[in-house]
Amino acid sequence: TRRSSDLLSMGLCALASVVTWAAVFLLPVFVQTAQGRSALVAGLAMAPQGLITGLSTALAPRWLSRFTVRVTVLAGFAVLAAASLGLLLITAATPLWLIAVILAVRSVSVGLVINPLLQALLQPLRPDQLGDASTLFNTWQRIAGSFGIGLVAALYTAQARTGGPVAALHLAGLVLVAVAAVGALGALALPRLRNTALAPLR
């Protein structure tokens, strides 16, 4: 039904937000505490993923119009899961450029997951409903994502106290891989709607 499809889309959006932004939250902390780098250097490592996120959001729809929402969202979660495995490679001696690359690869998923889900939710609505629906989607994404990120951060902090920051990051990475895998399985249940991200909202 339409309602169950919408709920699934909202749930997948929340999972994607958690997996995407939890690492963005944790890695600057790790770079400063475990590697002893400055906040400025940690911020520079975040710069490439910000650029890729913008490009992914802007350009991905042009490449995805031939595919269904199910395919693009599934691909996005697959990228998230594979890139999150890269967190298991990070240690106190890992070069900063490699951390930046891992974050940049993960950010590609934003254009593959968030935009198609939003378009799928908005497409059948009347013009007077679009503003409220878009606000609800963005609010839900941020609230659910913040809650999930808080849980992952709490797990990281607890593990760091007993096993150190490297073990804590690896555990958090495994959790994020598992969440991304759940998202990929959920994407298989999405309806086979064509990606309409290029179509203007009416």
N, C-alpha and C positions, 0 to 999 in steps of 0.2 A: 504494500500500500504506500501511498504518498507520504503519510505521516511516518511510517517506519523507515522509509528511505531518508527522509529529512533528519530523523534522529540519528541514523547511522552516519550521515554526512557530518553532523555536528560532533558526534563522538570521534570520528576519524580526524576531524580538524583539531580537536583537543589533544589527541595522541600525537599528532604531527607537531603541534606547538611544544609539547613537553620534550619530545626527542630532539627537536631542532634547537630550542633555546636553552635547555638544561646544560648542554656542553658549552654554549656561549657564556653561560654564567659561571660554570665551574673552571674552565681552562684559564681564564685570567687569574683566578685565585691560585690555581695550581702553579702557574708560571711564576707568580710572585713568592709563594710560600715554599714550594719544593725546589724551584730552580734559582731563587734569589734574585730575580730580575725586577726592574723597576716597573711602576704602574704605566709609565710612558711606553716602555718596550712591550708590555703585555697588551696595551691598547693598539700598538702597531700591528701586532699579530692578528688582531680582530679586523683590521682594515680590508684585507682581500675578501673575506666572507661577506662584508657589507656590500662591496662592489658587486660580487657575484649574485647576492640576493636581489639587488636592484635589477641587474641584467636578466636574471632568471624570471623575475616577475614581469618585466616588460617584454621580453623577447619570446619566452616559452610559448605563449598562446599562438604565435605565428607558426610554430612548428607542430602544434598539437591538434589543430583543427580537424585533421584527418582521423584522429583516434577517438575512442570513447573515454568518458570520464573514468570508467573502471580501469582501463589500461593505464591512463596517465597517473592516477592515484596509486595504483599498484606499483608502477615504476618508481614513483616518488618514495614510497616506503621501502622499496628494495634498495634504492640509493642510500636512504637514511640508515638502514640496517648494515649495509656493507661499509659505509663510511664510519659508522659508530664502532665497528670492529677496529678501526684505526686507533681508537682511544687506548686499546690494549697494547699498542706499540709504544706509547709515550712513557718515558721515564724521566728522572731528574736530569739526565744528560741529553735528552732529545733536542735537536736543533730547533730553533724558533720557526724556521721556514717550513719544517715538516708539520708542525702544529698548525701553522697558517694554511697549509695545503689541505689538511684534514678538515678544518673548519670550512674552507671554501668549497670542497666537494660536497659536504653535507648541505650547504646552503642552496645548492641546485634544486633540492627537493621542494623548496618553497613554491616555485613556479609550477611544479608538477602536481602538488597536492592542494594547496590552499586556494589558488585561483579557480581550478576546475570545480572544486566543491562549492565555492561561493556562487559561481555561475549556475551550477545545477540547482542550487536552492532558489536563486532569484528568477531564473528563466520563466517559470510558469506564473509568476505573480503579476498583478496589475500595477500600472505605474505608480498609483498612490500608495502601494504597499512596499515599494522598493526601499525607501528611506528607512522605515522602521525595521524591515527585515535585515538590511545591511548593518544597521546599528546593533541589532540583537546578535547577529553572527559575530561581529567584531568584539562585542562585550563578552560573549560566551567564550570565544577563543582566548581572550586575555585572562579571564577569571580562571577557567579550567587549566590553562597553561601555567599560570602563576601558582596554582595549588599543586600541580604535579611537579613543577620545578622545585617548589619548597620541600616536597617529600624527598626528591632526589638529593637536594642539597643537605637535608638532614641526615640522609643515609651516608653521604660523603663525609660529613663532619664526624659522625659517630665512628665510622671505619678509620678515618684519619687519626683519631685519638689512640686507637689500639694497634692498627697495622701500618700507619704512616700514609702520607698523601698519595704515593704511587699505587699502593694496594687499594686505596679508597677510590682513586680515579678509575682503575681497572674494574672494580665492582660496579661503579656507576655506569661504566661503559657497557658491561654485560646487561644491566637492567635496561638501558636504552635500546640495546639490540633486541631484547625480548619485547619491549613495548612496540618497536618498529615492526617486528614480526607479527604481533597481534594486529597492528594496523594493516599490514599486507593481507592477512587472512580476512579481515573485515572488508577490505576493498573488493574482494572477490564477490561479495554479496551486493555490491552497488548495481543499480540497473544499467543496462547497456545504452546509455544516452550518449549522443555525440557531444564531444567537447565544443561548446558554443562560445568560448572565451573571446573569439573575434567578433561575435555578433554584438551590436549595440544593445544595451538594456532598454527595453520598451515598457 
